């Protein structure tokens, strides 16, 4: 990689919140929460995020299990149509995560550089 290429690339900063060794929340899960909020369902959010319904459900189940109260509530289909929505805790967690991720990126982006090659 030339100097010109390395100056055009930016370091990628990713914030993850761990509950013991489980990733309770990270950029992908935050994106999924936003997609659920927009789509009103896990299946619609999964389609928008380009992942399987099963994968989205596993991520939601993991998030719900990592916090003191669920981030997403679901209702079965039927006459009411079912769906999923963010709980008040889910909205608070998502807002705080986005705020924290932005702060970390601002704090570290000027201090990091893209390595010219990866070790190993």
HELIX and SHEET records of a PDB file:
HELIX    1   1 UNK A    3  UNK A    8  1                                   6    
HELIX    2   2 UNK A   27  UNK A   39  1                                  13    
HELIX    3   3 UNK A   42  UNK A   49  1                                   8    
HELIX    4   4 UNK A   53  UNK A   66  1                                  14    
HELIX    5   5 UNK A   88  UNK A  108  1                                  21    
SHEET    1   A 2 UNK A  17  UNK A  19  0                                        
SHEET    2   A 2 UNK A  22  UNK A  25 -1                                        
SHEET    1   B 2 UNK A  72  UNK A  75  0                                        
SHEET    2   B 2 UNK A  83  UNK A  86 -1                                        
END                                                                             
